[in-house]
Amino acid sequence: MKVLNGSELAGYIKERQSKTVRALRQAHKVFPKLAIVQTKDDPVINTYVRLKKSYGADILIDVDVHNVSLDDAPSLINELNQDTNVHGIIVQLPLSDINRTDEIINLVSPEKDVDALGRNATSEPATPMAILWLLNGYNIELNGKHILLIGRGKLVGGPLEKILKDSGYDVEVIGRETQDLSEHSLEADVIITATGSPAILTPEMIKQGAVVVDAGVASEDGKPVGDLHPSVYERDDLTITPKKGGVGPLTVCALFENVIRAAQASQADHD
């Protein structure tokens, strides 16, 4: 088994980012800042927010977490949009009322939308960016491969489908509701799954020697779990993301890459 170790790659990226931030702070007096708007108190969400805070601290990016009610979120976002010291804004999903997701995320100004969830965001979406960094970092060739994308979500599947198709790759996209998943998965050279349905993929559903990227996140007993059945890891012919430390660490890197780019853009505006 070949492991696609995101944590290892993240270490290199983090080092580069912290040099860039130091230069911004010292040479240009730009102090990159990320604001996180959180409307729901949930153990898995809180873990992600803590991760972002500690990553920001490591590379000298200030991270402010704003815990507010959903009704107060619009005026807070408007305030953050106006604040020139804030370079990136994240609305931490899921919201306490998921029916208001589109309305709320589209309030973030496009150049500060570092999650790239709004309609006119200028940043690249973080998780798709992380997946491509991971495949690239391990020299996984996508040309001439049949890629199966499971999940059409707003965060991963939707934007990743667009990026891959725009690059001219052979991509098939199916939803988690597809009746016979294995009919599709057994044909795929590369499987990227992002459904948030625990254990949706089992060992006998994957072709010999395939590349498997698990970008799904769900919560079981307050712990994050992926889309792969644990027994998939017993196969030794696959190139695969580990149970922990695959796409996740690189998603955080990609997010902060967007904050840095937004801070650089704001500095260019002032020069």
Secondary structure, DSSP 8 states (H G I E B T S, - for coil): -EE--HHHHHHHHHHHHHHHHHHHHHHH----EEEEEE----HHHHHHHHHHHHHHHHTT-EEEEEE--GGGHHHHHHHHHH-TT--EEEEESS-SSGGGHHHHHTTS-GGGBTT--STT--S--HHHHHHHHHHHHTT---TT-EEEEE---TTTHHHHHHHHHHTT-EEEEE-TT-S-HHHHHTT-SEEEE----TT-B-GGGS-TT-EEEE---EEETTEEE-SB-GGGGG-SS-EE--SSSSHHHHHHHHHHHHHHHHHHHHHHHH-
